[in-house]
Amino acid sequence: MVRKKILVITDHMPWGHRSIARAIYGFLKTKEKEGGISVEYAEVRAETGIGNDIYTFSYRYFPLSNRLTRWISISKRARTLIESLSVVNIPELKRLVDRVKPDLIISCYWFHSHSLVKLREKENKKFVLWSVVADPWTINPATFVPEADLNLVYDEVGVKMSPKYGVNPERIMATGWWVRGEMYLSIDRKRARAKLGIFDNRPVVFVGGGSLGTNSLAQLLPVLMMIKKKCAFIFNTGIDKLLHSMVDEYVKLLRRMKRGEDIIVKNLGWIDNMAEVLTAS
């Protein structure tokens, strides 16, 4: 029996897109034998110029600017611009598609999805395209791809919004949130806390800043000085070195104030073993 080939593709940046892609790939990989499928995973750098840098800067230091971006992207001119820019992104994707020859592509990054639509039209490719709308509720209209065979959204919010942005209701499906398999593992909580240097029953608060890190976490730091009871904080500052250094400085200040034992702060930056860390909190 000839196995159907599935290609799960995303961008190289450490965004939610990548976590979703890995979750989908991990699930499908467990179904290869019984499903008669062959699954491959790829991270392809999107040719967006300085677009990624602008997004990262805005996300970290001007999160409210996302509202402006969303408002701009609603216009037809913005969509036309995105579609024209997506052509530049085609060459690397074409090399990948020509090598894998997939029957189905699940694209977890919207910009790749637009490029794959153009590639399919230009080269008369026969693959089926499913595009993941990664943001659950704060959906950027550009992430909907009407030309895709299926748009995968989180819940009814995405389902209701899709017709507004040109997606046929028959080409939309709510899948829930995709989570990697390791998040369901049974982990010993006491052992997980001990790895972080927490050996008592004090409350532990996980403070997530996302994969990129966000400057808004800094607003919480002064509150640490006001806490009277023993507790612990786990900071997830992502790949933001500036924010990581800022949290480190507050930890030093707590120690100088002799609060280092009462308030334990674990500044973890980028977290690979997220399931274990969350179990400790």
CORRA-V793967 format. One record per backbone hydrogen bond with DSSP energy under -0.5 kcal/mol. NH is the residue of the N-H (numbers start at 1). CO is the residue of the C=O. Records with the same first field share a line. If there is no record, write none. Layout:
NH: CO ; CO
//
This chain:
4: 36
6: 38
7: 104
8: 6 ; 40
9: 7 ; 106
10: 42
15: 13
18: 15
19: 15
20: 16
21: 17
22: 18
23: 19
24: 20
25: 21
26: 22
27: 23
28: 24
29: 25
30: 26 ; 27
31: 28
32: 29
35: 31
36: 32
37: 32
38: 4
40: 6
42: 8
44: 10 ; 42
45: 43
48: 46
51: 48
54: 50
55: 51
56: 52
57: 53
58: 54
59: 55
60: 56
61: 57
62: 58
65: 62
66: 63
67: 64
68: 64
69: 65
70: 66
71: 67
72: 68
73: 69
74: 70 ; 71
75: 72
79: 75
80: 76
81: 77
82: 78
83: 79
84: 80
85: 81
86: 82
87: 84
88: 85
89: 85 ; 86
90: 87
93: 89
94: 90
95: 91
96: 92
97: 93
98: 94
99: 95
100: 96
101: 97
103: 5
104: 5
105: 128
106: 7
107: 105 ; 130
108: 9 ; 106
112: 109
113: 109
114: 110
115: 111
116: 112
117: 113
118: 114
119: 115
120: 116
121: 117
122: 118
123: 119
124: 120
125: 120
128: 103
130: 105 ; 128
131: 150
132: 107
133: 152
134: 132
139: 137
141: 139
143: 140
144: 141
146: 144
148: 145
149: 129
150: 129
151: 171
152: 131 ; 150
153: 151 ; 173
158: 155
159: 155
160: 156
161: 157
162: 158
163: 159
164: 161
165: 161 ; 162
166: 163
167: 162
168: 166
171: 168
172: 169
173: 151
175: 153 ; 173
176: 153 ; 154
183: 180
184: 181
185: 182
187: 185
189: 187
192: 188
193: 189
194: 190
195: 191
196: 192 ; 193
197: 194
198: 193
199: 197
203: 230
205: 232
206: 204
207: 205 ; 234
208: 206
209: 236
213: 209
215: 60
217: 214
218: 215
219: 216
220: 217
221: 217
222: 218
223: 220
224: 220 ; 221
225: 222
226: 223
227: 223 ; 224
231: 262
232: 203
233: 264
234: 205
235: 233 ; 266
236: 207 ; 234
237: 235
238: 269
239: 211
240: 237
241: 239
244: 240
245: 241
246: 242
247: 243
248: 244
249: 245
250: 246
251: 247
252: 248
253: 249
254: 250
255: 251
256: 252
257: 253
258: 255
259: 254
260: 254
263: 259
264: 231 ; 262
265: 263
266: 233 ; 264
267: 265
268: 235 ; 266
269: 235
272: 270
274: 272
277: 273
278: 274
279: 275
280: 276
281: 277 ; 278
//
